[in-house]
């Protein structure tokens, strides 16, 4: 658990590039940002350390918020949330799992 917490505390994640999208993780202290980019646009989310069995929570916004603020991504929301969740785990929390709370607009890393 300590290793995971220390990894999440790192100042900036290097990000990973796939053919046409990336997820970059930044932060200092108990919170930071997660930025998703692809050929259609960019969206920024925030993360903060969790409690109990939750290592971190990523606020991604609700479906209605995406429809208002990220129209370019709204139809692909499920795909993008999965990409974000998988990349956060790969980059910062290996061995953890993600629970996507679609209705609440959060990804919980446990």
Secondary structure, DSSP 8 states (H G I E B T S, - for coil): -HHHHHHHHSSB---EE-SSEEEEEEEETTEEEEEEEETTEEEEEEEEE-STT-SEEEE---HHHHHHH-HHHHTTHHHHHHHHHHHHHHHH-TT--EEEETTTTEEEE-
